[in-house]
Structures are given as structure tokens and as C-alpha cells.
Amino acid sequence: MPSDCDDYDYDRTWYESTVASTNNWVCKDELNIANILAISKISEAIGSLGFGWFGDAYGRRWTYILSLAFLVLGRIISIVFSSSFTFFAIGCALAWFPSWSVVQSATVISMEISSPERRSRTATLRSIANSSSMFIMPFLYWWLRDWKTFMVVTTVTQLPFLLYSWKMIESPRWLWIEGKSKACVRTLKIIAKGNKTNLGLDTEKDIMDNASQMNTRGTNTIGPLALFSGRRLAINTILQSYLWVSVAINYTILMMKSGQKSDGNPFLEFAWQSVVEVPGALFGAWLADRVGRRYAGLISYTLTVLLWMSIALYENGSGEWHLWWLVGTTLTILTRLATATSYYVIYLFNMELYPTCLRQSGMSLGNLLASGGGAIAPYLLYIGHHVDVKLPYLILAGFSVFGCLSFFLLPETLNMKLPETLKDAQEFGKNRRNYFSLIIKKYKAENNDTC
């Protein structure tokens, strides 16, 4: 490439065209790439909190419809006006604004109409679908090789969902909490009809009699701040917030670490990384339904601590075993599995610990913090490159130790009745007994007997 940057010669080994190569975002315009990524992430963060509050205030159904509309509109603007940086940036901002809430609103509806025994199935299916789509995506791009064609194809697939989004039901649990008893009954009758059964008259009467008492409209005006109201709810929110940041750092480090050490096919590398998450989610679902959410998270994070320490020893090691690439690959895959399991359990906790009136706000806060946690990862890798190769992994092991403690301190939600109101959430887990509380109670009883 000449020094004056008038002529360009792009490497087309894997990509026929990208946004940057099409618009010649090189030399003095190279910063446009970073600006687009920054604008997209900022929009994602704002949209996550905004749509989270909107979903709790005005319903999951309208959140789903508007999120899809923003997504499709933003992508269309980016495709049609890709030659203009300003319009392309506006399109990216609109498309990223609802990036979390599209799937989240549908997932929340599914979870809120599920029985306690089947709640984890919703999170499992969501995790498997996400990993499967991430596995398919690189092969689609590899086949198409052109960014604009890829954008058109992936946008067209969203149109049927947008056209039929009006068929989406509202969460009957949310309608009941908001005191919309008639709409709640209508929705339950639609669900009952789909399951070839009828809504019982006694159930309908209970809903009509009690819905007015459940109205928590005042909570919606507070928004995300209500997540920190009350000691127990604030503790639960802080613990989950730390877990979101921690798991996001672990996940991003693994992604970047594999990418840095791979000089092969980037599409295959991305695909294999994605497909390994499926057994991690399945293991998380199996474990969470058998030993409980708390201990499932504790086990997965304990494994993560041990694996990060093993990777630190491997990276700092010498001798033949260090040169054996299979050792490093195996450690990375196992850490990815443990991280996928942790992510699944955190996601499940996030759905179950928050009350119906604040569930989407709580999940959105987790999404926001996960995005922020991922931004820390590059700096840890920088420390590894310029200070000590094993230091990032020892830091991650330390983060994961506190993750173990956070999981232990959270209340168990397996087969528990979900908190419906803000008061329920403030009381949930307040009186839970664990091993240490039983020891303290026994100690006090023995002392009283002695006196």
C-alpha cells in the first residue's frame, strides 16, 4: 500500500468484502471501525436498561414487538446507506439498541408461564439455541463471503417474526401483577386452548378477586433503582452483578485467547468454540435440577478456579509437556465448558430471583454489567503480554474464588415459588437456613441449656 493511501490491496483469503474494505476505512479513516463498535456498545447498554424498564412497566409483548422493529429498521438503514458513515452508525445504533431485549422478552414470557419444575428448561433451550446459532453463523458467512449479502439474509429471516409478532401473548403473570385481571384471564384461556384444556372457573374467580390487590404500578415508576430496595434484595442484586461481570471476563478472555493463538480458518475456529457451549449448558441444567442452583454454580466456579490455575502453570511451564499442544487445548475447552455452565446458572438465577414487576429490569442490569465486564478482558491479556504471562490467569482464578462465595451466599430457588411483588423479593431468602446458621443455632441452644 503506498504511503499516501491512495491505493488499497485487501487480503481476500477468507473475506470477499467487509464493511471496512467496502468503505476503505483505512489510514486516516481507520478509526471509523472503533467508533462503530463504541457506538454499538453504548447503544446496547442504554437499550438494555431502557427496554428492561419498559418491559416491566408496559409489558413483555410490546417490548418484543418494538425490539424486533428497531432491529429490522436499523439493519435496513445500515444496508441501504452503508456508504455514509453517519447513516451506517445510526443504523447500527438502532439495531444494537434492542439486541438483548428481543430474546430476553420472549424468554421471560416463556419462563413466567412455566411451572417451577420446568423453569430451567426455558433457560436450557435458550442457551442451546444461542450456541447453535453461533455455530451456524460463521459457516453462513464463509459461504456468502460478502458482508452486505450476509446482512440481507440475516435480516430477511427476522421479517416473519416481526410480521407475526402481534400474535405474541402477554405474560399472564405480569398482567395479574398489574391488576389487569380480564386480560390475564383471556390470555390464560388462549394458553389453555392451545393445550386442549379449559381454564377452571375457580381459577378464573380467584384471578378476578385478587388481581386488584397485586397491582404494583408504583414499583414501575422507580425502575432499576428498586432492585436495591431492601437489604436482602440489594444483597441478591449485588451478588448477581458481580457474577455477571466475572463470567463475562472469563468468557471474553477465552474467546480472545483462542483467537490470538489460532492461525487457521477463522470460521472453523469460531464454530468449534460455539458448539462446545452446548454440553456446558446441558450439564448446567442437569446439575441445577439435582443439587440446586447455588451448588451448581459453586461447583462450576470451583472447577473454573482450578482450571485457570492449571492454565497459569501451563503457560509458565517448561519442558515437553508444555510443548504438547493437546494439553493447552484440553484445558481451554474444559474452562469453556465450566464457564458455559456458570453462565447458564447465573442466567437461571437472574430469571428466578427478581419479582415479576422487576424481572426484565434485573436481567437487563445483568446484561449491561456483562458487557462492561467483557471490556476489561483485553487489559488483562495486555498484562499477560507485557508483565507476566501467568498473571491474567491467576487474577481470573481470584475473581472466580469470589464467584464461589457469591453463589454460596445467594438463596436457593430450585422448585421455589417465584417472588411476585417487590415485597416478596425483599423477603426471599431472608430466613433461609444453611449449614452455618444451623451450627450457630445449635451453639446458642447449648449455651442456653448450660445457663
C-alpha positions as CSV (number, residue, x, y, z in Angstrom):
1,M,0.0,0.0,0.0
2,P,1.5,3.4,-1.0
3,S,2.3,5.8,1.8
4,D,-0.3,8.3,0.6
5,C,-3.0,5.6,1.0
6,D,-4.5,6.3,-2.5
7,D,-4.5,2.6,-3.5
8,Y,-5.6,-0.4,-1.4
9,D,-4.9,-4.1,-1.7
10,Y,-7.0,-6.2,0.7
11,D,-6.4,-9.8,1.7
12,R,-9.4,-11.7,0.4
13,T,-8.3,-15.2,1.7
14,W,-11.4,-15.5,3.9
15,Y,-13.5,-12.4,3.3
16,E,-14.5,-11.2,-0.1
17,S,-15.7,-7.9,1.4
18,T,-16.2,-6.4,4.8
19,V,-17.7,-3.1,5.9
20,A,-14.2,-1.6,6.3
21,S,-12.9,-2.8,3.0
22,T,-16.1,-1.7,1.1
23,N,-15.8,1.8,2.5
24,N,-12.0,1.9,2.6
25,W,-11.9,2.6,6.4
26,V,-8.1,2.6,6.5
27,C,-5.4,5.1,7.1
28,K,-7.0,8.3,8.3
29,D,-10.4,6.6,8.4
30,E,-9.3,3.6,10.3
31,L,-10.8,5.0,13.5
32,N,-14.3,4.6,12.0
33,I,-14.1,0.9,12.9
34,A,-13.5,1.6,16.5
35,N,-16.1,4.3,16.5
36,I,-18.8,2.0,15.1
37,L,-18.0,-0.6,17.8
38,A,-18.1,2.0,20.5
39,I,-21.4,3.5,19.3
40,S,-23.0,0.0,19.0
41,K,-21.9,-1.0,22.6
42,I,-23.1,2.3,24.1
43,S,-26.5,1.9,22.3
44,E,-26.6,-1.7,23.6
45,A,-26.0,-0.6,27.2
46,I,-28.7,2.2,27.0
47,G,-31.2,-0.1,25.3
48,S,-30.6,-2.9,27.8
49,L,-31.7,-0.7,30.7
50,G,-34.3,1.2,28.7
51,F,-36.1,-1.8,27.4
52,G,-35.7,-3.6,30.7
53,W,-37.6,-0.9,32.4
54,F,-40.1,-0.7,29.5
55,G,-40.8,-4.4,29.8
56,D,-41.6,-4.2,33.5
57,A,-43.7,-1.0,33.0
58,Y,-45.6,-1.8,29.8
59,G,-45.3,-5.5,29.3
60,R,-43.1,-8.1,27.7
61,R,-45.3,-8.3,24.5
62,W,-44.8,-4.7,23.5
63,T,-41.1,-4.9,24.4
64,Y,-40.8,-7.9,22.0
65,I,-42.6,-6.1,19.2
66,L,-40.7,-2.8,19.4
67,S,-37.4,-4.6,19.8
68,L,-37.9,-6.5,16.6
69,A,-39.0,-3.3,14.8
70,F,-35.9,-1.4,16.0
71,L,-33.6,-4.4,15.0
72,V,-35.0,-4.7,11.4
73,L,-35.2,-0.9,10.8
74,G,-31.6,-0.4,12.0
75,R,-30.3,-3.2,9.8
76,I,-32.2,-1.9,6.7
77,I,-30.7,1.6,7.3
78,S,-27.2,0.1,7.6
79,I,-27.5,-1.9,4.4
80,V,-29.1,0.8,2.2
81,F,-26.9,3.7,3.5
82,S,-23.7,1.8,4.1
83,S,-21.7,4.4,2.1
84,S,-22.4,7.1,4.6
85,F,-20.6,6.7,8.0
86,T,-23.3,8.8,9.7
87,F,-26.3,6.8,8.5
88,F,-24.4,3.5,8.9
89,A,-23.7,4.4,12.5
90,I,-27.3,5.4,13.1
91,G,-28.4,2.0,11.7
92,C,-26.0,0.2,13.9
93,A,-27.2,2.1,17.0
94,L,-30.8,1.3,16.2
95,A,-30.1,-2.4,15.6
96,W,-27.9,-2.8,18.8
97,F,-30.3,-0.8,21.0
98,P,-32.7,-3.8,21.4
99,S,-30.1,-6.6,21.0
100,W,-30.6,-8.0,24.5
101,S,-34.4,-7.4,24.8
102,V,-35.6,-9.2,21.7
103,V,-34.7,-12.7,23.0
104,Q,-35.0,-11.7,26.7
105,S,-38.6,-10.6,26.5
106,A,-39.6,-13.9,24.8
107,T,-37.6,-15.9,27.3
108,V,-39.2,-14.1,30.3
109,I,-42.7,-14.8,28.9
110,S,-41.8,-18.5,28.5
111,M,-40.4,-18.7,32.0
112,E,-43.4,-16.9,33.6
113,I,-45.9,-19.3,32.1
114,S,-43.8,-22.4,33.1
115,S,-44.2,-24.5,36.3
116,P,-41.4,-24.4,38.9
117,E,-40.2,-27.8,37.7
118,R,-39.9,-26.7,34.1
119,R,-38.3,-23.2,34.5
120,S,-34.8,-24.5,33.9
121,R,-36.0,-26.0,30.6
122,T,-36.6,-22.5,29.3
123,A,-33.1,-21.4,30.1
124,T,-31.7,-24.6,28.6
125,L,-33.5,-24.2,25.3
126,R,-32.5,-20.6,25.1
127,S,-28.8,-21.4,25.8
128,I,-28.8,-24.3,23.2
129,A,-30.5,-22.1,20.6
130,N,-27.9,-19.3,21.2
131,S,-24.9,-21.7,20.9
132,S,-26.4,-23.4,17.9
133,S,-26.9,-20.1,16.0
134,M,-23.4,-19.0,16.9
135,F,-22.2,-22.3,15.4
136,I,-24.1,-21.9,12.1
137,M,-23.3,-18.2,11.6
138,P,-19.6,-18.5,10.6
139,F,-20.5,-21.2,8.1
140,L,-23.1,-18.9,6.5
141,Y,-20.6,-16.0,6.2
142,W,-17.9,-18.4,4.9
143,W,-20.3,-19.4,2.2
144,L,-21.6,-15.9,1.3
145,R,-18.2,-14.1,1.8
146,D,-19.8,-10.7,1.4
147,W,-20.9,-8.6,4.4
148,K,-23.9,-7.0,2.7
149,T,-25.3,-10.3,1.4
150,F,-24.9,-11.7,4.9
151,M,-26.7,-8.7,6.4
152,V,-29.6,-9.0,3.9
153,V,-30.0,-12.8,4.5
154,T,-30.0,-12.5,8.3
155,T,-32.4,-9.5,8.2
156,V,-34.9,-11.2,5.9
157,T,-35.1,-14.1,8.4
158,Q,-36.4,-11.7,11.1
159,L,-39.3,-10.4,9.0
160,P,-41.6,-13.4,9.6
161,F,-41.1,-12.9,13.4
162,L,-41.9,-9.2,13.0
163,L,-45.0,-9.8,10.9
164,Y,-46.4,-12.3,13.4
165,S,-45.2,-10.5,16.5
166,W,-48.7,-9.3,17.0
167,K,-49.7,-12.9,17.8
168,M,-47.3,-13.0,20.8
169,I,-49.2,-13.3,24.0
170,E,-48.6,-11.1,27.1
171,S,-47.3,-12.7,30.2
172,P,-50.4,-13.6,32.3
173,R,-48.2,-13.3,35.4
174,W,-47.3,-9.7,34.5
175,L,-51.0,-8.9,33.7
176,W,-52.0,-10.3,37.1
177,I,-49.4,-8.3,38.9
178,E,-50.5,-5.2,37.1
179,G,-54.1,-5.8,38.1
180,K,-55.3,-6.4,34.6
181,S,-57.5,-9.3,35.6
182,K,-59.6,-9.5,32.4
183,A,-56.6,-9.5,30.1
184,C,-55.0,-12.1,32.3
185,V,-58.0,-14.4,32.1
186,R,-58.2,-14.0,28.3
187,T,-54.5,-14.9,27.9
188,L,-54.8,-18.0,30.2
189,K,-57.8,-19.1,28.1
190,I,-55.7,-18.9,24.9
191,I,-52.9,-20.9,26.6
192,A,-55.5,-23.5,27.9
193,K,-57.0,-23.8,24.4
194,G,-53.6,-24.4,22.9
195,N,-53.1,-27.2,25.5
196,K,-56.6,-28.6,24.7
197,T,-58.0,-27.9,28.1
198,N,-60.1,-25.3,29.9
199,L,-59.4,-22.7,32.5
200,G,-61.2,-23.7,35.7
201,L,-64.0,-21.4,37.0
202,D,-62.4,-21.4,40.4
203,T,-59.1,-20.2,39.0
204,E,-60.8,-17.5,37.0
205,K,-62.7,-16.3,40.1
206,D,-59.5,-16.2,42.2
207,I,-57.8,-14.1,39.5
208,M,-60.6,-11.6,39.2
209,D,-60.9,-11.3,43.0
210,N,-57.1,-11.0,43.8
211,A,-55.6,-9.1,40.8
212,S,-56.5,-5.7,42.1
213,Q,-54.5,-6.4,45.3
214,M,-51.4,-7.3,43.2
215,N,-51.1,-4.0,41.3
216,T,-47.6,-2.7,41.8
217,R,-47.7,0.2,39.4
218,G,-45.8,2.3,41.8
219,T,-42.8,0.0,41.6
220,N,-42.6,0.6,37.8
221,T,-42.0,4.3,38.3
222,I,-38.9,3.5,40.3
223,G,-37.4,1.3,37.6
224,P,-34.0,-0.3,38.2
225,L,-33.4,1.6,41.5
226,A,-36.0,-0.8,43.1
227,L,-33.5,-3.6,42.6
228,F,-31.6,-2.2,45.5
229,S,-34.5,-1.5,47.8
230,G,-34.5,-3.7,50.9
231,R,-31.4,-5.3,52.4
232,R,-32.0,-8.9,51.1
233,L,-32.9,-7.8,47.6
234,A,-29.9,-5.4,47.4
235,I,-27.6,-8.2,48.5
236,N,-29.0,-10.6,45.9
237,T,-28.6,-7.9,43.2
238,I,-25.0,-7.1,44.2
239,L,-24.0,-10.8,44.3
240,Q,-25.6,-11.4,40.9
241,S,-24.0,-8.3,39.5
242,Y,-20.6,-9.5,40.5
243,L,-21.2,-12.9,38.9
244,W,-22.3,-11.3,35.6
245,V,-19.0,-9.3,35.5
246,S,-16.9,-12.3,36.5
247,V,-18.4,-14.7,34.0
248,A,-18.2,-12.1,31.2
249,I,-14.5,-11.6,31.8
250,N,-13.9,-15.3,31.8
251,Y,-15.9,-15.8,28.6
252,T,-14.2,-12.9,26.8
253,I,-10.7,-14.0,27.8
254,L,-11.3,-17.5,26.4
255,M,-12.6,-16.1,23.1
256,M,-9.7,-13.7,22.7
257,K,-7.1,-16.2,23.9
258,S,-8.2,-18.8,21.3
259,G,-8.3,-16.1,18.5
260,Q,-4.8,-14.9,19.3
261,K,-3.3,-18.4,19.1
262,S,-5.1,-19.6,16.0
263,D,-3.6,-19.1,12.6
264,G,-6.0,-21.4,10.9
265,N,-9.5,-20.9,9.4
266,P,-11.3,-18.2,11.5
267,F,-14.7,-19.5,10.6
268,L,-14.0,-23.0,11.9
269,E,-12.3,-21.7,15.0
270,F,-15.3,-19.6,15.9
271,A,-17.7,-22.5,15.2
272,W,-15.9,-25.0,17.4
273,Q,-15.7,-22.5,20.2
274,S,-19.5,-22.1,20.0
275,V,-20.5,-25.7,19.7
276,V,-18.6,-26.6,22.9
277,E,-21.1,-24.4,24.9
278,V,-24.0,-26.8,24.2
279,P,-22.7,-29.6,26.6
280,G,-21.9,-26.9,29.1
281,A,-25.5,-25.7,29.2
282,L,-26.8,-29.2,29.3
283,F,-24.5,-30.1,32.2
284,G,-25.6,-26.9,33.9
285,A,-29.3,-27.8,33.5
286,W,-28.7,-31.3,34.8
287,L,-26.7,-30.1,37.8
288,A,-29.0,-27.2,38.7
289,D,-32.1,-29.5,38.8
290,R,-30.3,-32.1,41.0
291,V,-28.2,-30.3,43.5
292,G,-29.8,-26.8,43.3
293,R,-28.8,-23.6,41.6
294,R,-26.4,-22.5,44.4
295,Y,-24.4,-25.6,44.5
296,A,-24.4,-26.0,40.7
297,G,-22.8,-22.5,40.5
298,L,-20.4,-23.3,43.3
299,I,-19.3,-26.5,41.6
300,S,-18.8,-24.8,38.2
301,Y,-16.9,-21.9,39.7
302,T,-14.7,-24.2,41.8
303,L,-13.8,-26.1,38.6
304,T,-13.1,-22.7,36.9
305,V,-10.7,-21.7,39.7
306,L,-8.7,-25.0,39.3
307,L,-8.7,-24.7,35.5
308,W,-7.4,-21.1,35.5
309,M,-4.6,-22.1,37.9
310,S,-3.8,-25.1,35.7
311,I,-3.6,-22.8,32.6
312,A,-1.4,-20.4,34.5
313,L,1.0,-23.3,35.3
314,Y,0.8,-24.5,31.6
315,E,1.6,-21.0,30.2
316,N,4.5,-20.6,32.6
317,G,5.8,-24.1,32.3
318,S,8.7,-25.6,30.5
319,G,9.6,-29.0,29.2
320,E,8.0,-31.4,26.9
321,W,4.5,-31.3,28.5
322,H,4.4,-27.5,27.8
323,L,5.1,-28.1,24.2
324,W,2.3,-30.7,23.9
325,W,-0.5,-28.5,22.3
326,L,-3.2,-31.0,23.3
327,V,-2.7,-30.1,27.0
328,G,-3.4,-26.4,26.4
329,T,-6.3,-27.2,24.1
330,T,-7.9,-29.5,26.6
331,L,-7.6,-27.0,29.4
332,T,-9.1,-24.3,27.3
333,I,-12.1,-26.5,26.3
334,L,-12.7,-27.6,29.8
335,T,-12.6,-24.0,31.0
336,R,-15.1,-23.0,28.3
337,L,-17.4,-25.8,29.4
338,A,-17.2,-24.7,33.1
339,T,-17.8,-21.1,32.0
340,A,-20.8,-22.1,29.9
341,T,-22.2,-24.0,32.9
342,S,-21.7,-20.9,35.2
343,Y,-23.3,-18.6,32.6
344,Y,-26.3,-20.9,32.5
345,V,-26.8,-21.0,36.3
346,I,-26.4,-17.2,36.6
347,Y,-28.9,-16.7,33.8
348,L,-31.3,-19.0,35.6
349,F,-30.8,-17.2,38.9
350,N,-31.4,-13.9,37.2
351,M,-34.8,-15.1,36.0
352,E,-35.9,-16.6,39.3
353,L,-34.7,-14.2,42.0
354,Y,-36.3,-11.0,40.7
355,P,-40.1,-10.3,41.2
356,T,-42.4,-10.2,38.2
357,C,-42.6,-6.4,38.4
358,L,-38.8,-6.0,38.1
359,R,-37.7,-9.2,36.3
360,Q,-36.7,-7.6,33.0
361,S,-35.0,-4.7,34.7
362,G,-32.9,-7.1,36.8
363,M,-32.0,-9.2,33.7
364,S,-31.2,-6.0,31.8
365,L,-28.8,-4.9,34.6
366,G,-27.1,-8.2,34.3
367,N,-26.7,-7.8,30.5
368,L,-25.3,-4.3,31.0
369,L,-22.7,-5.5,33.5
370,A,-21.7,-8.4,31.3
371,S,-20.9,-6.0,28.5
372,G,-18.9,-3.9,30.9
373,G,-17.0,-7.0,32.2
374,G,-16.1,-8.0,28.7
375,A,-14.5,-4.7,28.2
376,I,-12.0,-5.4,31.0
377,A,-10.7,-8.6,29.3
378,P,-8.3,-7.0,26.7
379,Y,-6.4,-5.2,29.5
380,L,-5.8,-8.5,31.4
381,L,-4.4,-10.0,28.2
382,Y,-2.2,-6.9,27.8
383,I,-0.8,-7.5,31.3
384,G,0.0,-11.1,30.3
385,H,1.9,-9.9,27.2
386,H,3.9,-7.2,28.9
387,V,4.2,-8.1,32.6
388,D,3.8,-11.8,33.4
389,V,2.3,-14.5,31.1
390,K,0.6,-16.3,34.1
391,L,-0.7,-13.2,35.9
392,P,-4.0,-12.8,34.0
393,Y,-5.0,-16.4,34.8
394,L,-4.1,-16.0,38.5
395,I,-6.2,-12.8,38.6
396,L,-9.1,-14.7,36.9
397,A,-8.7,-17.5,39.4
398,G,-9.0,-14.9,42.2
399,F,-12.2,-13.4,40.6
400,S,-13.6,-16.9,40.4
401,V,-12.9,-17.6,44.1
402,F,-15.2,-14.6,44.9
403,G,-17.6,-16.1,42.4
404,C,-17.8,-19.2,44.5
405,L,-18.6,-17.1,47.6
406,S,-21.2,-15.1,45.7
407,F,-23.0,-18.3,44.7
408,F,-22.9,-19.7,48.2
409,L,-24.5,-16.5,49.6
410,L,-27.4,-16.5,47.2
411,P,-30.7,-18.1,48.3
412,E,-31.8,-21.4,46.6
413,T,-34.5,-21.1,44.0
414,L,-34.9,-24.7,42.9
415,N,-38.7,-25.6,42.8
416,M,-39.4,-22.4,44.8
417,K,-42.4,-20.1,44.2
418,L,-41.2,-17.1,42.3
419,P,-41.4,-13.7,44.1
420,E,-44.3,-11.8,42.6
421,T,-44.1,-8.4,44.2
422,L,-41.3,-6.1,45.4
423,K,-42.1,-7.2,49.0
424,D,-41.8,-10.8,48.1
425,A,-38.3,-10.2,46.6
426,Q,-37.2,-8.2,49.6
427,E,-38.1,-11.2,51.8
428,F,-37.0,-14.0,49.5
429,G,-34.1,-15.9,51.1
430,K,-34.2,-13.8,54.2
431,N,-34.8,-16.7,56.5
432,R,-33.1,-19.5,54.6
433,R,-31.1,-21.9,56.7
434,N,-27.7,-23.2,55.7
435,Y,-25.0,-25.3,57.4
436,F,-23.5,-22.3,59.3
437,S,-26.8,-21.0,60.6
438,L,-27.7,-24.4,62.0
439,I,-24.3,-24.6,63.8
440,I,-24.9,-21.1,65.3
441,K,-28.5,-22.1,66.4
442,K,-27.1,-25.3,68.0
443,Y,-24.4,-23.4,69.7
444,K,-26.9,-20.9,71.2
445,A,-29.2,-23.7,72.3
446,E,-26.3,-25.5,74.1
447,N,-25.3,-22.3,75.9
448,N,-28.9,-21.6,77.0
449,D,-29.2,-25.1,78.4
450,T,-25.9,-24.7,80.3
451,C,-27.2,-21.4,81.8
